[in-house]
Amino acid sequence: NDHFTQSNIRQTYKTILSLQNQIVILEARLPSLQKTFDTILENYLAGRTKFYDFSLALQDLTTTKIFYEDIKLQHLNQKLTLARLAGIEDFPGENFELLATRVKGK
């Protein structure tokens, strides 16, 4: 049982690190996608870009933003799992209730 808990802790920690890396990558990618979308939107409104290109840029930006928020949620869930596995009931520093927002529909 103790070995199983330690294994879960290690795996959860590795997952947290992986999610943190994904967050860094997405945070670097989002401004570029936003700038590309803004340019394509401006060109579309001026009649210099086809709707198809506008649609693709919008879809890419939206999908990436949704993925980013999902990764942040997974990251938080994994941190909560790690805290539970380690027996931590309260978090130091910021009040957790202020940091967490309830996901509607869940």
N, C-alpha and C positions, 0 to 999 in steps of 0.2 A: 504494500500500500504506500509506504514512504517512497519507494523507488518510482512508483507510478506518479505520485505527486511531483517529485523532482523532475521527472521526464516531462510532465505537463507544463511545469514552470519554464523549463528550458525551451520547449517548443513554442510556448506563448511568447516568450521573450524574443525568440528569433522572428516570429511573425510580426511583432511590434516593430522590430528594426527594419524588416522588409517593407512594412507599410509606411514607415517614416521615410525610407528612400523613395517610395512611390510619390509621397506627398511633396518632397523636394523637387522631383522631376516635374510633377504636374504644376507646381507653383512657378517653375521656370517656364513652362510651356504656355500657360494660360495668357500671359500678357501678349505673347507673340500671336496667338490665335485671335485674341481680341483686336489687335492692330490689323491683322489680315482681314478679319471680318469687317471692321470699320471701313477699310479701304475698298473692299468689294461692295459694301453697301453704298458707299458714296458713288462708286462707278456705276452701280446698277441704277441708282436714282437718276444719274446723269445720262443713262442710256448707253454706257460704254461696256457694260458687262451683261451677260445673259442671265436670266432667272436661274437656270440650272447651276451656274457657278455660285450665285448668291445663296441658293438653297444648300449646296454642299458646304459652304463656309459656315452657314448658320447651324447646320446639323453637326458639323465637327466641333464648333464652339460649345454648343449646348450639350452634346454627348460628353465632352471632356469635363465641363463644369459639373455635370451630374456624377460622373465617375469620381471626380475630385471629392465631392461631398460624401459619396459612398465610402471612399477610402478613409476619410476623416472619421466617419462613424464607425467603421470597422476598427480603426486605430483606438478610438475611445473604448469600444467594447472589449478589445484585447487587453487594454490597460486595466479595465475593471475586472476582467477575468484574472489577470495576474495578481491584482490586489487581493481578490477573494482567495486565490490559491495560497498566497503568502499570509493570509489571515489578517489583512489590514481592513479595518472597517471605516476609518475616517482618514481623509487626506489632509496633509499639512498645507499651509498657505491659503490660497483662495478657497472660498466656500464652494464646494462642489456644485451645489444647487444653482449657483450663479453662472457656472461654466457650462453646465449641461442644459440643453434645450430639448424639450419633449418632441419626438418625431410624431407628427400627426398620422393617425391611422395605425399606429403600432401599440 
